[in-house]
Amino acid sequence: MRRHLPLYAIALAILIVGALALGVPARSVGFGLLALACPLMMLFMHGGHGGHGSHSGHDEQPPSGGPTSAAR
């Protein structure tokens, strides 16, 4: 996803310039950017984690200090 980041930035810049060229007020464009800031941050910050939301238990380590470690 990070390799596409420059393309996303260029597309956003084109969108902003296009909106301003069509007569959209700068205040509205700024408000739109603020409204999109949180979802975009979540997308970029959590997009590359590979599904941390699953609780399948495959990644969990057995607890240390259990009965098997005391018997050794």
Rosetta blueprint (number, residue, H / E / L):
1 M L
2 R H
3 R H
4 H H
5 L H
6 P H
7 L H
8 Y H
9 A H
10 I H
11 A H
12 L H
13 A H
14 I H
15 L H
16 I H
17 V H
18 G H
19 A H
20 L H
21 A H
22 L L
23 G L
24 V L
25 P L
26 A H
27 R H
28 S H
29 V H
30 G H
31 F H
32 G H
33 L H
34 L H
35 A H
36 L H
37 A H
38 C H
39 P H
40 L H
41 M H
42 M H
43 L H
44 F H
45 M H
46 H H
47 G L
48 G L
49 H L
50 G L
51 G L
52 H L
53 G L
54 S L
55 H L
56 S L
57 G L
58 H L
59 D L
60 E L
61 Q L
62 P L
63 P L
64 S L
65 G L
66 G L
67 P H
68 T H
69 S H
70 A H
71 A H
72 R L
